[in-house]
Amino acid sequence: MLVNTKKVLEDAQRGKYAVAAFNVYNLETVQAAIRVAEKVNQPVIIALGERYFGEVDVEGFSAMVHAIAAKAAVPVSLHLDHAYEKKSIIRAIRCGFTSVMYDGSKFDLEHNIRNTKDIVDIAHMAGVSVEAEIGSVARGAFSDEDEGDGTLTDPQSAEYFVKETGIDFLAAAIGTVHGLYHGEPHIDLSLLEKIRASVQVPLVLHGGSGTPDEMITQAIKLGICKINVNTEISMAAVTHLQTHIRRYSDAKAHLSTIMSDMQISMEPVMTKFVRLLANKTN
């Protein structure tokens, strides 16, 4: 069933767990995410980034997710991730996304507030929930996200930002990175605790890939309700193709077989995250 992301995250906040937001790009990644969520009996967020609009037909993609989600035995939401352009957000709203993220983190606080408030007004009229960010998540290895400067979220600014914009959930920058870490991660959980005390809306953690399990578990205990995962999924699929390319070539494998195998290769990574975020270890 397709549901509003706000409801998914409010349920997670009450239940003290987190929901995986898997960045997807095609049919196989969508099917893998929903299949895993059904197996573990947990909700899942299907996230398409604005950066993929050049390769993905957004209206067709949304229709596909709607059709698959309608048959799903668990709640599924469709989220626009890291959108910088108002036109992209309006496009996503029009074709049925249940939440959107406006990323104005490159602007100063007041500029970010003005832009975000504009998006909130538009989205809420359509019943769509809004995520926004202050601070900035840096880019690590193997990431295709835009470079962030790594500025951490200030708790007082977070409180002011949420109050002035009316957003539904907040992305907090506490030291995670998009992609994999260069060296040891330096994640400020004490800062997260202060942010949690400053705002009431659900909190989002970008940069789940490569983050140690124990840090993810602690972050959830301190109020994180949504964790974005992209790079580890991509790497699992690419590694599978690299490992088996000669076998496929020798067997003159059909594309349908290759794509099906690639979907299967992503599912263990997704399963790990869904179980970890739901505190299910078996």
Secondary structure, DSSP 4 states (H G I P E B T S, - for coil): -B--HHHHHHHHHHHT--EEEEE--SHHHHHHHHHHHHHHT--EEEEEEGGGTTTS-HHHHHHHHHHHHHH-SS-EEEEEEEE--HHHHHHHHHTT-SEEEE--TTS-HHHHHHHHHHHHHHHHHTT-EEEEEES-PEE-BT--SPP---PPPPHHHHHHHHHHH--SEEEE-SS-EESB-SSS----HHHHHHHHHH--S-EEE---TT--HHHHHHHHHTTEEEEEE-HHHHHHHHHHHHHHHHHHHHTT--HHHHHHHHHHHHHHHHHHHHHHHHT---
